[in-house]
Amino acid sequence: MPYLLDVTAADAMLATNNVWMMVATFLVFIMNLGFATVESGMCQSKNATNILFKNTLIPAIGLLTYAGWGFNLMYPGFAAGDSGWFKFAGWGIAPADGYSPMAYADGDGDKVGNYSYWTDFLFQGMFAATAATIVSGAVAERVKFVPFMIFSFIFVGIVYPIIGSWQWGGGWLKTLGFYDFAGSTLVHSVGGWGALAGAMVLGPRIGKYVDGKSVTIPPHNFSLAVIGVFLLWLGWFGFNGGSVLSASPDGVAFVLVTTSLAGAAGALSAPITQYFFSKKYDLGMSLNGILAGLVGITAGADSVSVGSSIIIGLVAGILCVLAVNFFDKVKVDDPVGAISVHLMNGVWGTIAVGIFSTNPAHSIGKQLAGVGAAALAFPISLAIFLALKYTTGIRVSAEEEIGGLDPAEHGVSAYTL
């Protein structure tokens, strides 16, 4: 008589959900490679090793700090009567006493677990790493390596999880009724505010603004940039699709559809908008338009209609171009457009939930409260960068910047001819 496994429907559902959440985790992880190739491709070859090294260490720092304390800062277990602003559940990672994977993360109260504790940690840890990666692009080509790593350690280990706890950890924003499905605000605009602070404190690259005019510093490898954007688009299937927090066939598929359509819409609207400025068909703007559309839909991918997702992506692509040109005019030098993509469209995507959501509980007022809360990342990041500026220093010397960060900081070039 063949051996039969005693597997219940609940066991099967837990296994199915858990497998999908792990796949989503893998997809979010590969976004680190996407960021690395986009940033290195969009910058100059003399700084490629520096950028790749930063993007190698950021996920490592993110995972270690999240395991040490970040997870318990972000998910501290706010109870009734807590202010919902700050709580710490303790050092390290370990499930609570009496932990049952079947009951853990039980979203609908039917005691059928969506995924295990360990899966939850790893999935959320991948999100943490991406927040500091956003900052990396905006400060590229002139920031000192070690001070930036110190910033990343503080930003990922403290700033991101505390702000995230206000919503995803059940804090005061959650109580208020603010909604951010997968992180337009809590990941992208938080990272974008940090990017803006860093770019402002560092100042522009040498040669970027001459006689009051912006000078184009061309990317050294558009092939790398295109590869990176498509890796990020692929990763977004896990970023948004995993945020369903189950393997719900209809739920996941719908989110992937709205996500893809918003990205596709941004890919078209951004270069069309840029054409009015430059009379050229700009590949870089199309790439950033894709990312802008993906950032814009992230807050409401599960709660807006298919048609609305296209509108959100179209607007995101337009906003990205307008923001790039605006920051150029005010001489905030962002080599890869990270501020325009992540900050501006993180804000837009969050507000778009209040405009387009099919859930009547979502309102513009509540969404604006979340935008304002995330903006606290700006003065905090500004303080961190200024503290580093006046202690360790944060900008390489003019000689090192002109010669390249690769030989100055690492003693090696990304390319040997």
C-alpha positions in Angstrom: 0.0 0.0 0.0 1.6 3.3 -1.1 2.4 5.8 1.7 0.0 8.7 1.7 0.9 12.1 3.1 -1.7 13.5 5.5 -1.9 16.9 4.0 -4.9 19.2 4.6 -6.1 21.9 2.3 -4.8 24.4 4.8 -1.3 22.8 4.7 -1.4 23.0 0.9 -2.4 26.6 0.9 0.3 27.5 3.3 2.9 25.8 1.2 1.6 27.4 -2.0 1.5 30.9 -0.4 5.0 30.4 1.1 6.5 29.3 -2.2 5.1 32.3 -4.0 6.4 34.7 -1.3 9.9 33.2 -1.6 9.8 33.6 -5.4 8.7 37.2 -4.9 11.7 37.6 -2.5 14.1 36.3 -5.1 12.6 38.8 -7.6 13.1 41.7 -5.2 16.6 40.6 -4.5 17.5 40.7 -8.2 16.5 44.4 -8.2 19.9 45.1 -6.5 21.6 43.9 -9.8 19.2 46.1 -11.7 20.0 49.2 -9.6 23.8 48.4 -10.0 23.7 48.1 -13.8 21.4 51.2 -14.3 23.5 53.4 -12.1 26.9 52.2 -13.5 25.6 52.4 -17.1 24.2 55.9 -16.7 27.4 57.3 -15.1 30.9 57.6 -16.4 33.2 54.6 -16.9 35.8 56.0 -14.5 33.4 55.6 -11.6 31.8 52.2 -12.6 33.7 50.1 -10.0 32.7 52.5 -7.2 29.1 52.4 -8.1 29.1 48.6 -8.4 30.9 48.3 -5.1 28.3 50.5 -3.3 25.4 48.5 -4.8 27.1 45.3 -3.7 27.4 46.3 0.0 24.0 48.0 0.4 21.9 44.8 0.3 24.5 43.2 2.7 24.1 46.1 5.1 20.4 46.1 4.7 20.0 42.4 5.5 22.4 42.5 8.5 20.9 45.6 10.1 17.4 44.2 9.5 18.3 41.0 11.2 20.0 42.8 14.1 17.2 45.2 14.9 15.5 46.7 11.8 12.7 44.0 11.5 11.7 44.6 15.2 11.8 48.3 14.7 9.5 48.1 11.7 7.2 45.5 13.1 7.3 46.2 16.9 3.7 45.0 17.7 2.0 48.3 18.5 -0.8 47.6 21.0 -4.0 49.5 21.8 -3.0 52.7 23.6 0.5 53.0 22.0 1.2 56.3 20.3 2.1 54.4 17.1 5.3 56.5 16.6 8.0 54.3 18.1 8.4 50.9 19.7 11.1 48.3 19.7 10.4 44.6 20.0 14.0 43.6 20.8 17.3 42.6 19.2 17.7 39.8 16.7 15.1 37.7 14.9 13.1 34.9 16.3 9.4 34.0 16.2 7.4 34.7 19.3 6.6 32.0 21.8 3.9 29.7 20.6 4.7 30.6 16.9 2.7 28.6 14.4 3.3 29.1 10.7 -0.4 28.3 10.0 -1.5 31.3 12.1 1.3 33.7 11.2 0.4 36.6 9.0 -3.2 35.5 8.9 -4.6 38.3 6.9 -8.3 37.3 6.7 -8.8 35.7 10.1 -9.5 32.2 8.8 -6.4 30.8 10.6 -4.9 29.7 7.3 -1.3 31.1 7.3 -0.1 33.0 4.3 3.6 32.4 4.8 6.1 31.7 7.6 7.9 34.1 9.9 11.2 33.5 8.2 9.8 34.2 4.8 8.3 37.4 6.1 11.6 38.6 7.5 13.5 37.9 4.2 10.9 39.5 2.0 10.7 42.6 4.1 14.5 42.7 4.4 14.8 42.9 0.6 12.6 46.0 0.7 14.8 47.6 3.3 17.9 47.3 1.1 16.3 49.0 -1.8 15.7 52.3 0.1 19.4 53.2 0.4 20.1 52.0 -3.1 17.9 54.8 -4.3 20.1 57.3 -2.6 23.2 55.8 -4.2 22.4 57.0 -7.7 21.7 60.6 -6.8 25.1 61.0 -5.1 27.1 59.1 -7.6 30.4 60.2 -9.0 31.5 62.5 -6.2 30.7 60.9 -2.8 33.3 59.3 -0.6 32.9 55.6 -0.3 33.1 55.0 3.4 31.0 58.0 4.5 28.3 56.9 2.1 28.4 53.4 3.6 28.0 55.0 7.1 24.9 56.9 5.8 23.5 53.7 4.3 23.9 51.9 7.6 22.0 54.6 9.6 19.4 55.1 6.9 18.6 51.4 6.4 19.0 50.4 10.0 17.1 53.2 11.7 15.3 55.8 9.4 13.6 53.4 7.0 12.2 50.9 9.6 10.9 53.6 12.0 9.0 55.4 9.2 7.8 52.1 7.8 6.5 51.1 11.2 4.0 54.0 11.1 2.1 52.2 8.4 3.2 48.6 7.7 4.0 48.0 11.4 0.5 49.1 12.5 1.5 52.6 13.7 -0.3 55.9 13.6 -0.5 56.2 9.8 -2.3 52.8 9.6 -4.7 53.9 12.3 -5.3 57.2 10.4 -6.3 55.2 7.3 -3.4 56.0 5.1 -2.8 53.4 2.4 0.5 52.3 0.6 0.2 48.9 -0.9 3.8 48.2 -1.8 5.8 51.3 -1.0 5.4 54.3 -3.2 5.8 56.3 0.0 7.4 54.0 2.5 10.2 52.8 0.2 10.5 55.1 -2.9 9.7 58.5 -1.5 11.6 57.8 1.7 14.6 56.8 -0.4 14.0 59.8 -2.7 14.0 62.3 0.2 17.4 60.8 1.3 18.6 61.2 -2.3 17.6 64.8 -2.4 19.3 65.6 0.9 22.5 63.9 -0.3 22.6 65.7 -3.7 22.0 69.1 -2.1 24.8 68.7 0.5 27.3 67.3 -2.0 26.7 69.9 -4.7 26.9 69.2 -8.4 29.7 67.3 -10.2 32.6 69.3 -11.6 31.7 70.5 -15.1 28.0 69.9 -14.8 27.0 73.6 -14.7 29.2 76.0 -16.6 28.3 79.7 -17.0 24.9 79.1 -15.6 24.1 76.4 -18.2 23.7 72.6 -17.7 26.2 70.5 -19.5 25.3 67.0 -20.5 27.6 64.3 -19.0 26.7 61.3 -21.2 26.2 57.8 -19.8 29.1 55.5 -20.7 27.0 52.4 -21.4 23.4 52.5 -22.4 23.4 48.7 -22.8 24.0 48.2 -19.1 21.3 50.8 -18.3 18.7 49.0 -20.5 19.6 45.6 -18.9 19.2 47.2 -15.5 15.8 48.7 -16.2 14.4 45.4 -17.4 15.9 43.6 -14.4 14.1 46.2 -12.2 10.8 45.7 -14.2 11.1 42.0 -13.6 11.9 42.5 -10.0 8.8 44.7 -9.6 6.7 41.6 -10.3 7.9 40.4 -6.9 7.9 43.9 -5.3 4.2 44.4 -6.0 3.1 40.9 -6.7 4.6 39.7 -3.4 2.9 42.6 -1.5 -0.4 40.7 -2.0 1.1 38.6 0.8 -0.4 35.4 -0.6 -0.6 33.4 -3.8 -4.1 34.5 -4.5 -4.5 33.8 -8.3 -6.7 36.7 -9.1 -5.1 39.1 -6.6 -1.5 38.5 -7.8 -2.4 38.5 -11.5 -4.4 41.7 -11.3 -1.5 43.5 -9.5 1.0 42.3 -12.1 -1.3 43.7 -14.9 -1.7 47.1 -13.3 2.1 47.2 -12.6 3.1 46.3 -16.1 0.6 48.7 -17.8 1.8 51.6 -15.6 5.4 50.9 -16.5 4.6 50.6 -20.2 2.7 53.9 -20.1 5.6 55.7 -18.5 7.9 54.3 -21.2 5.9 56.2 -23.8 4.9 59.4 -22.1 8.4 60.3 -20.8 10.3 60.4 -24.2 7.3 62.1 -25.9 7.4 64.8 -23.2 11.2 65.2 -23.5 10.9 65.6 -27.2 9.2 69.0 -26.7 12.3 70.1 -24.7 15.2 68.6 -26.8 13.6 67.7 -30.2 15.4 64.4 -29.7 14.2 60.8 -29.0 15.8 60.2 -25.6 16.4 56.6 -24.6 17.4 57.6 -21.1 14.1 59.4 -20.5 12.2 56.3 -21.7 14.1 54.1 -19.2 13.4 56.5 -16.4 9.8 56.7 -17.6 9.4 53.0 -17.1 10.7 53.2 -13.6 8.6 56.3 -12.9 5.4 54.4 -14.0 6.4 51.5 -11.8 7.0 53.7 -8.8 3.8 55.5 -9.4 1.6 52.4 -9.4 3.2 50.8 -6.4 1.0 52.5 -3.8 -2.3 51.4 -5.4 -1.6 48.5 -7.7 -4.3 46.4 -6.0 -6.9 49.1 -5.6 -7.1 51.1 -8.9 -8.7 50.0 -12.1 -6.7 48.8 -15.2 -7.6 52.1 -17.0 -6.5 54.1 -14.0 -3.1 52.3 -13.9 -2.4 53.5 -17.4 -3.3 57.1 -16.5 -1.0 56.9 -13.4 1.8 55.6 -15.6 1.3 58.3 -18.2 1.3 61.0 -15.7 4.4 59.5 -13.9 6.4 59.6 -17.1 5.5 63.2 -17.7 6.3 64.2 -14.1 9.6 62.5 -14.3 10.7 64.6 -17.3 9.4 67.8 -15.8 11.2 67.0 -12.5 14.5 66.2 -14.2 14.4 69.6 -16.0 13.4 71.4 -12.8 16.2 70.0 -10.7 18.6 70.8 -13.6 17.5 74.4 -13.5 18.0 74.7 -9.7 21.4 72.9 -10.0 20.6 69.8 -8.0 22.8 67.3 -9.8 21.3 63.8 -10.0 23.3 61.7 -12.4 20.6 59.0 -12.8 17.4 60.9 -12.2 16.7 59.0 -8.9 15.0 62.0 -7.2 12.7 62.5 -10.2 11.8 58.9 -10.5 11.5 57.8 -6.9 10.7 61.0 -4.9 8.4 62.8 -7.3 6.6 59.7 -8.4 6.5 58.2 -5.0 4.5 61.3 -4.0 2.4 61.1 -7.2 1.6 57.4 -6.7 0.6 58.0 -3.1 -1.8 60.8 -4.0 -3.1 58.8 -7.0 -4.5 56.3 -4.5 -6.7 59.1 -3.2 -7.8 60.0 -6.7 -8.3 56.6 -8.4 -8.8 54.0 -5.7 -12.0 51.9 -5.9 -11.9 51.7 -2.1 -14.0 54.5 -0.7 -12.0 54.5 2.5 -9.0 55.9 0.7 -8.9 59.7 0.5 -6.6 62.4 -0.7 -6.4 63.9 2.8 -5.2 60.6 4.3 -2.7 60.1 1.5 -1.3 63.6 1.9 -0.7 62.8 5.6 1.4 59.9 4.5 3.4 62.0 2.1 4.1 64.5 4.8 5.2 61.8 7.3 7.6 60.3 4.8 9.0 63.8 4.2 10.5 63.6 7.6 13.2 61.5 6.0 14.5 64.7 4.4 15.6 66.7 7.5 16.9 63.5 9.1 19.0 62.6 6.0 20.1 66.2 5.8 21.3 66.1 9.4 23.2 62.8 8.7 24.9 64.1 5.6 25.8 67.4 7.2 27.2 65.5 10.3 29.4 63.4 7.9 30.4 66.5 5.9 31.8 68.2 9.0 33.4 65.1 10.5 34.7 62.5 8.0 34.0 64.7 4.9 31.7 63.3 2.2 33.0 64.6 -1.1 36.2 63.4 -2.8 38.8 66.0 -3.8 38.6 67.8 -7.2 41.6 65.8 -8.4 40.1 62.5 -7.4 36.7 63.4 -9.0 38.3 64.4 -12.3 40.6 61.3 -12.4 37.7 59.0 -11.4 36.6 57.4 -8.1 37.7 53.9 -9.3 41.5 54.6 -9.2 41.2 57.0 -6.3 39.0 54.9 -4.0 39.6 51.4 -5.2 42.8 51.3 -7.1 41.2 49.5 -10.0 39.3 50.2 -13.2 36.0 48.5 -14.2 37.5 48.2 -17.7 41.0 47.0 -18.7 41.8 47.7 -22.3 
